[in-house]
Amino acid sequence: MALYGERINRHRFDELAPLISEEASFWFSEGSFTGPTIRQAFERTWDLVRDEHYWLDELRWIALGPDAASCIYRFNWRGEINGAPTQGHGRGTTVLRREPAGWKIVHEHLSREA
């Protein structure tokens, strides 16, 4: 998750892609994404939120095993939208699976905090 947090802030999907399973599904407040649409969702966000910085805190591993793991956390972001400073946060869940090439994200679900 630390590597994911580091790479997501580079805003270059090609560096993030090796951490994501080809079978992944991402659920965000604006929709659900699989395959090539995952890239489009990230790039659309990076285009909208300029100079975005994203980070996780309050990580809690709720399942750990030799081939799968899952954590819940609070996500945070700040940047500029239309030139105005903006920030937000919410809650997230990530499921990772050990694949032949190493640990990969197979599912991520981000939502607003209630």
C-alpha positions in Angstrom: 0.0 0.0 0.0 2.9 2.3 0.7 4.2 1.8 -2.9 0.8 2.4 -4.3 0.6 5.7 -2.3 3.9 6.7 -3.7 3.2 5.9 -7.3 -0.3 7.3 -7.4 1.1 10.8 -6.6 3.4 10.6 -9.7 0.2 10.9 -11.8 1.6 8.5 -14.4 -0.7 5.5 -14.8 2.1 3.5 -16.5 4.0 3.5 -13.2 0.8 2.5 -11.2 -0.4 -0.2 -13.6 2.1 -2.9 -12.5 0.5 -2.8 -9.0 -3.0 -3.5 -10.4 -4.3 -6.9 -11.5 -5.6 -7.3 -15.0 -8.8 -8.7 -13.4 -9.2 -5.7 -11.0 -12.4 -3.7 -10.4 -12.4 -0.2 -8.9 -15.5 1.2 -7.4 -15.5 5.0 -7.0 -18.3 7.4 -6.2 -18.5 8.3 -9.9 -18.8 4.7 -11.1 -17.3 1.2 -11.4 -14.3 0.5 -13.5 -12.5 -2.5 -14.9 -9.8 -3.1 -17.5 -8.9 0.0 -19.6 -11.6 2.1 -17.9 -9.5 2.0 -14.7 -6.8 4.0 -16.4 -9.4 6.4 -17.8 -10.8 7.0 -14.3 -7.4 7.8 -12.8 -6.4 10.1 -15.7 -9.8 11.9 -15.6 -9.3 12.6 -11.9 -5.7 13.8 -12.4 -6.9 16.2 -15.2 -9.7 17.5 -13.0 -7.7 17.9 -9.7 -4.4 19.7 -10.5 -1.4 19.2 -8.3 -3.3 16.5 -6.4 -1.6 14.9 -3.4 -3.3 11.7 -2.2 -2.5 9.8 1.0 -3.9 7.1 3.2 -4.1 6.9 7.0 -5.8 4.8 9.7 -4.9 1.7 7.7 -6.2 -1.5 9.3 -5.5 -4.9 7.8 -8.7 -6.9 8.3 -7.5 -10.0 6.5 -4.0 -11.4 6.0 -3.1 -14.6 4.3 -0.4 -16.1 2.1 -2.3 -15.3 -1.1 -4.7 -12.5 -0.3 -5.0 -9.5 2.0 -7.5 -6.8 2.6 -7.3 -3.4 4.4 -9.6 -0.6 5.2 -8.4 3.0 5.6 -9.2 6.7 5.3 -8.1 8.3 2.1 -7.3 12.0 1.8 -6.5 14.3 -1.1 -5.8 18.0 -1.8 -5.2 19.9 -4.9 -6.8 22.6 -7.1 -10.0 22.4 -9.1 -10.6 25.3 -11.5 -7.7 27.2 -9.8 -9.3 26.9 -6.3 -7.7 25.0 -3.5 -9.8 21.9 -2.7 -9.5 18.9 -0.4 -11.5 15.9 0.6 -11.4 12.5 2.3 -13.4 9.3 2.6 -13.1 5.7 3.4 -11.6 2.9 1.3 -11.1 -0.8 1.1 -8.4 -2.5 -0.9 -8.1 -6.2 -1.6 -4.8 -7.6 -2.8 -4.0 -11.0 -4.3 -0.6 -12.7 -4.8 -0.2 -13.3 -8.5 2.9 -14.8 -10.3 4.3 -11.3 -10.7 3.8 -10.4 -7.0 1.1 -8.7 -5.0 -1.6 -6.9 -7.1 -4.7 -4.9 -6.3 -7.7 -6.9 -7.4 -10.3 -4.6 -5.9 -10.6 -1.1 -4.5 -13.7 0.6 -3.2 -13.6 4.3 -2.3 -16.6 6.2 -0.9 -17.5 9.4 1.0 -17.6 9.2 4.7 -21.2 9.4 6.1 
